[in-house]
Amino acid sequence: MSTTFQLDTSTSRANPTPQPMRRLTVPKIRMRKQDGVTAEPLVMLTAYTARQAQLLDEHCDLLLVGDSLGQVIYGLPSTIPVTLEMMANHGAAVVRGSYHAVVVIDMPFGSYEASPQQAFESAAFLLKQTGAAAVKLEGGGAMAETVAFLGQRGIPVMGHVGLTPQAVNVLGGYAARGRSDSEAAKIVTDAKALDDAGTFAIVVEGVVEPIAIEVTQSVSCPTIGIGASAQCDGQVLVTEDMLGMFDRVPRFVKRYEDIAGIIGKTVATYAEEVRNRSFPGEEQTYQPKG
């Protein structure tokens, strides 16, 4: 039995509550793919807050504290300015709000590329500060040594190939990758290098579908697609995108709801009631006793 923190909506405080469910583990996620086949695809979504984690947790195998929080939460133009401290704060909140899913935290730009030792120090900081189970880093063969270094020191790593947002300045934008033969071959080679180095899963983002399928068939660990293929071993989306919180989303996003529209309509009703003085009413105010 593990412990999570449930928000008491009457006080807005978090209280520890035992849950009759064991949290999934990295080895269990890795073992979902057997002999090249994943019978039940893995479900992953991003989460940045405790309450969001509570709502997503029972439905997901993995929760990703993505550096996409730079754009989604902070309104930054890209993921580049995101810091370790930002990731640690949000990662700790997601761990507190969950009890079932494996929590994975993105390593932000500049925190791991210089050397395996730098990556270890950054990853150790994130896991110690948050209680998360694993980290995710971008890059292919160039990061294989780092992945192996971390794994040998007890830090599970999720890889990320294809469209790598932290490299947006080199890539020149967010266009799909793998359209040329050379780029397609590199994506497959990168994925194999990460798999050989010990990643327990690999995100395959923004690649043409045949290449995503080839990657999935070429590696022993599960692949998590985003803008890739339903034939990947799992899928991930930015939660705010799939819920319809933004007017514009990438081509590969399916909007399952129009939460932005619901919020706008609800706030408009609130504003109208405040202005015509129908809120607060008697039920929302304290009246004299007796």
N, C-alpha and C positions, 0 to 999 in steps of 0.2 A: 504493500500500500504506500503510495507516495502522497506528497502534500503539495497543494497549490494555494493560491490566495484568491478568494472570491470577494468581489466587491459588494459591500452592503449598500444597496442603492438608497437606503434611508439616511445613511450617514456619509456616503461616499468614501468609506474607509475600507481597506483591504484586510480581511481576516483569514488566517490559515484554516484550511478545511481539508480533512483527509479525503482522498478519492479512492474508491475500490477498483483501481486499474493501474497496472504497471506501465511505466513509460516505455515506449519502443526504444531500441538501442541501435547504434550504428551497425553492429554485426547482423542484426535482424533485417535491417534495410538492405545491406549488401547481399544477404542470402535470399532475398526475394527473386533474384535472377539465378536460375539454376540451369546449367548446360545451355546457356544462351537464351533462355526463355523466362519471361516474367508473366506468370499466370494472371496475377492481379496487379494492374498498373499502379504505380506509386502516385499519391496525391500530395502536391506541395503548393502552398500559397505563401505570400509575404505577410509578415506581421511586424508591427512597430510599437504596439502598446499592449498593456496587460489586458485591457478589455477586449481589444481586437483578438488577442490570442485566445481568450476564453471562448469567444464565439466561433472561432475557426477550429479549435483544437480537436474536438471529437470527430471531425470530418477529415482530418489531414493525417498523413503519415509523417510529414515533415513541415516545419514552419521555418521559413527563411527570413532572417532579419537582414534584408537586403540593403546595400548602400544606395538603392533607389530611394531610400528615405530622404536623401538629399533633395531630390526633386519633389517627392510626394508630400513630405512633412515640412521641409524648410524652404521650398520654393527656389532652390538653387538651379542654375542652368544645366548642370551635369552632375555626375557622381564624383568628379575630381576633388572638390573641396571637402568632402566628408572626412571626418577625423576618427581616430580610434576611440576617443572619448564619447563621441556621438554614438558610435556603434555599441559601445559598452553600456551606455545608459539605456538605450532602447532594447538591447539584448537582455539585460537584467529584467526589464519590465515584461518581456515576452515569456521568459522562463517562469517568472512568478505567476503569469496568467495561464500557464499550460500545465498539463500533467500526463498527456498521452503522446504527443508528437515529439519527434527528435528535432531539437532546435539547432539550426545552423546559422552561423554569423558570417557575413561577408567581411573579408579583409579589405579595408579601404586602400585606395590608391596611395602609393608611397610607403606603405607599412610592411612590405614583404619582398619587393623586387630586388633590393640591393644585394641580399645574401640570404642563405638559409638561416644563418644566425639571427639576422634581423627579423625574418619571418617567425622564427621560434619565439623570440621575445614578444612580438606583437600578438601572436596567437595565444601564448601563455597568459598574457595580460587580459585578453578578451575572455578566455575560458574561466580564469580565476575571478574576474569581475562579474560574470554573468551566470555561471553555472550551465552554460550551453554545452552541447555534446561535440560540436565539430565546427570547423571554419571552412569557408569557401574562398578560393582564389582564382583569378583569371589567368589565362595563358596556357600554352601547350608544352611542347618539348622543353622550352627554356625554363619551365617551372618544375620539370620532372625531378631534378635533384632536390629541390626544396620540398616537394611532396614527400619524397622518401625520407628526407631528414626529419620532417615533422612526424611522420608515421613511426619512425624508429624511436621517437621520444614521447610517444603516447598521445599524439594529437591527430585525430582523424581529419582527413581533408576531402572535400568535394571539389572537383575540378570544374572548369568552365571554358568551352571552346566555341569557335564560330564568331559571332558578333560579340565582342567583348567591350562593353561600354566604357571601361576605364581607358581603353586605347582609342577613344573616339577621335582624338587629335591626329593620330597616325592613320586611322582608317578613313578619315575625312567625312564621317557621317554614320548614320545608322542603317545603311542599306544592307540587304541580305547578302550573305557571304557564300562562297562556293560556286559561283557561276562560271568561273574559268577552271580549266582542268588543273592548273597548278595550285590554285587556291583550294580547290576541292581536295586534292591529294594532301595538302598540308594539314587541313582540318582533320582528316582521317589519321594521318601520322601523329598529329598532336594528341588526339584522343588515345591512341594506342600507347604513346609514351606516358601519359598520365595514368592509364590503367596499369601498365607495367610497374610504375613507381608506387602504386598502392592506393590510388583514390578509391573511396568506397562508392562513389557515384560521380557522374559527370553531367553538368548542364550543357545542353546543345542549343545554342540560341541563334535565331535568325539565319538559318542556312537553308538552301534549297532542299526539298524533301528527299530526293534520292540520296543525297550525301548524309542526311540525318539517319536514314535507314541503314546506310553502309556503316556509319559509325556505330550504331546500335548493334549491328551484327558482328562488328570487328572487335568489340571490347567485352571483357568478362563481367565488368561491373555494370549496374543499371545506368541508363541514360535518362535524363530529365529534359524533356523538350519544352521549348518556348519559341514559337515561330519556327517549328521544325517539322514534326510528323506525329500522327497518332500511333505510329509503330514504335516510337520511343518507349522506354520502360516506365515512364511516368510523365507527368506534366506539371508545369508551374506557371502561374501568372501573378502579376502585381494585383493584389486584392482590390485596390481602389479602381484599377482599370476595369476588371471584370464586373465590379458592382456599379459602374457607370458614374463614378465621382468626377470624371473629367469629360469635357466636351469632345476632345480629340484623343484618340488612342491609336496605337500601332495596328497595322493591318491584321496581325495574327491574334488580336484580342477579340474574344466573344464577350459582348456586354450582356450579362445575365439579368441585370436590373438597372433601373434609372434612379439610383439613390440620390444623385444630385437634384433631380427633379422633385423627388419626395421632400428633400430638405428645403428646397426653395419654396415649395407650396406650404409646408408646415410653418416656416419662418414668416411667410407673408401673412398667414392666419394669425400668428402671434402678434406681429406688428400692428395688424388691424385692430385686434382686441385691446392692445395697450393704448392705442390712439383714441379708441372710442370708449375707453375706461370700463370695458366689460371684464377685463382681467387686471388684477386678481379679483375673483369673486369671493363670496362668503366661505366657500370650501377651501380657499387658499389663504385665508387670513385668520388671525387669532382673535376670537371674540371674548368679551368679558364673561366670566362664569357666573352662574346664578341668575 
